[in-house]
Amino acid sequence: MTDTEFMDRAEALLKAVETCCDHINDESDADVDNQRMGGMVTLTFANKTQIIINLQKPLHEVWMAAKSGGYHFHWVQDQWMDTKGQGEFFEGLTRNASTQAGMALIFQA
C-alpha cells in the first residue's frame, strides 16, 4: 500500500468514527464527545474515560488505546484488522466503547 492509499483509507476510518459519534449522540442517551486533532480522534465518555484512535503513518497502521488495552490495525482484504488476530477495527471499537460507556453503542464503517 502506498502512503497515499494509507492516508485515504485511514482518513475514511476517522471520518466514519466521527459520523458514528454524531449518530450515537443524536439517537441515544449516550454522551460521546469526539475531538479531532490531525490524525487523532479522542472519544470521551460521560464517565470521563477515553478511547484514543491515531494514525501511525510510517507503519501504515491505525492504533486504538482503550481502557482494556492498546490495539494495532493494518489494512487486510478491504478492512482494518487487528495485527494480533483480535478482529476488525469497528468490532473492537464497538466492544470497547460499549464497555466504557456502560451501554450498547454501535460503530461501523
C-alpha positions, -999 to +999 in steps of 0.1 A: +000+000+000+013+034-009+014+063+016-015+080-003-036+049-002-030+045+035-040+081+041-072+078+020-083+047+039-072+060+073-090+093+068-122+075+058-119+055+090-115+086+112-144+103+094-166+072+100-158+072+137-168+109+139-200+103+120-209+074+142-204+096+173-228+122+159-254+095+152-250+079+187-254+113+203-285+121+182-302+088+186-294+077+222-288+090+257-251+084+253-228+114+256-198+106+234-176+137+229-152+133+200-123+157+193-101+155+163-066+169+161-048+160+129-045+122+126-060+115+161-096+113+174-103+112+211-136+099+223-145+109+258-175+093+276-197+106+303-177+088+330-145+107+317-129+075+303-114+078+268-106+059+237-079+074+215-075+065+179-045+077+160-027+071+127+008+056+126+018+068+091+052+052+089+038+018+098+006+022+078-014+013+109-042+027+130-038+024+167-066+024+193-059+029+230-089+019+253-093+011+289-088-026+280-055-020+263-038-010+231-047-023+196-029-020+163-048-024+130-035-030+095-054-029+062-061-065+051-086-076+025-105-043+024-108-038+062-088-028+092-078-059+111-060-062+144-024-073+140-028-098+168-058-115+154-084-098+177-108-089+149-119-059+128-115-023+139-152-013+142-160-045+161-132-037+186-143-001+188-179-011+194-170-035+221-146-011+239-169+019+236-199+000+248-180-012+279-166+022+287-200+040+281-219+014+301-244+010+273-247-006+239-231+015+212-226+007+175-197+019+154-195+009+118-178+019+086 
